[in-house]
Amino acid sequence: MLFFLFTSIANSSDVIMHYDDYEGHENYWARTPDVVICSSQTVFNKSDVDFVAKEVWKEKIGKVTTRKSCDHNIERGKIKILDGKHLNPFELGRTRLIYDELIVDGKVVERYKGSVIYLDKNINSIKLLIHEMGHAFGYGHYEKAHDIMNSN
């Protein structure tokens, strides 16, 4: 397990981010989200999630828990990480969110209530987790080549 974490973190060092250029900085969670890792449905663990949320994205998360398996429903106040059972054949990951749209200073802002991250469990690259957690934190695709939030 430590070897996997070390490998994952080492592989994240070549992550290219244009964080200040991403759309979505004004979006926010209604409350700090807890994270649920569905252990039989993903290769990622608590250390990976903590690293991605706190070190890569600099986002606050609440309690990180592990369940053996999960249903595919969004739970309020949670980011749930599970398998890609519902992915299209060409997708490696997808993030679903429930949110309210608010107008703040004349701009539409999303206030998140829950999220599910679907990941192809045959892919163990930490970059996939970074990308999809970026969506769970409200950031959209950024089409600059090689950027972590690039959709290609």
N, C-alpha and C positions, 0 to 999 in steps of 0.2 A: 504494500500500500504506500509506503513512504517513497519507494522507487517511482511509482506512478505519479505521485504528487510532484516529486522533484523533476521528473520528465515533463510533466504538464507545465510547470512554472518555467522551466528552462525553455520550452518551446514557445512560451508567450513573450519572451524577450524580443522577438522580432515582430511584434504587433505594431502596426502603423495606425495611429489615431490622429485625427484632426478634430479633437474634442470641441474646441472653441467654435468650430464651424458647423457642428451638428445642429439640426433643428430639433427642438424638443426640450431645451433647457428650462423653459417655463412650465413644463408639465410636471406633475408631482403626484405622489401617493396620498390618499386621504389620511392614512396613518402609516407609520413605518411598517413595511411588509415583513411577515415571517416567510421563511423559505421551507418548503417541503421537498425532500429528495426521495423519490420513489426508487429504492435501491435495486429492485429486481428489473427495473425498467430503464436504467441509465448507468453509464460507467463512471459518472462523476460522483464525488463525495463531499462531505462538509468542508474539508480543507480547500478543495477546488472552488466551492461556492463562496466561502469567506474571502479567498484570495481575489476572485473576480469582482465581487461586489465592493469590497473595501479597498483593495490595492489598485485594481485596474480602473474601476468606475468611480471610486471615492464616494460610494453611496452608502447610506445607512440601511441596514437590514436588522430585523428583530431576531427571534430565535430560529435557528436552523435545526430542523428535525428530520429524521429518516423514517420512512414507512417501507415495509416490504413491497407493497404494491399499492397503486392508487387508481381511482376511476379517472376519467378524462374531463371531469367537470371543474369549472373554475370555482375556487373557494374564496370568499371575501377576506381581504386582508392578507392573502397569501400569494406567493409566487411558487407554483408547483412545477417541478421538473420531472418529466417522464418520457416514455418512449415515443417514437415517431409513428405509431400505429395508424394515425390519421393523416400522415404526410402523403403528398402526391409523389409519384415515382421519381421525379427529378429533384425533390426537396431533401435537404439534409437537416433542416430545422425550421420551426415556425413558432411564433409567439402570438397567443390570443390574449386580449385584455378586455376587461369591462371597465367602463369609465363614464364620467359625466363630462359634458362639454360646458365650460363656463366662459364668459367674456370678462377678461381682466385687462383694463387699460385699452379697450378697443380691440383686443386680440383674443382669438379662440385658444383656450388652454384646456388640456385634458387632466382630470383628477381621477387617478386610478383607484380601483376598488379590489381588483383581483387579476391574476394572470396564470396562464398555463404555458409552459415552454415544452414543445415537442422536439425531441432530438433523436436522430437516427442512432440507435444504440450500437451500431457497427463502427461509428466514427468516434474516436477517442481524443480528437484534437481539442485542446483547451480553447482554441480560437472559435470553435463553434459555440461553446458555452459563453464566451465573451460577447460574441455577436448577438446571440439571442437574449442574454441578460441585458444588453444595451437596449433592445426593444422593450423589455419588461420595465426598464427605468425611463422609457419614453422617447428614446432617440430613434430617428428614422434612418433609412438608408442614405448613404453618402457615396456618390458615384465616382469619387477620386480613386484612381487605380491603386490597388493593394491596401486600401484602407480597411480596417476591421469591420466597418459598417457598410462596405461595398456589397451589393446584392449578388455579385457574381462569384 
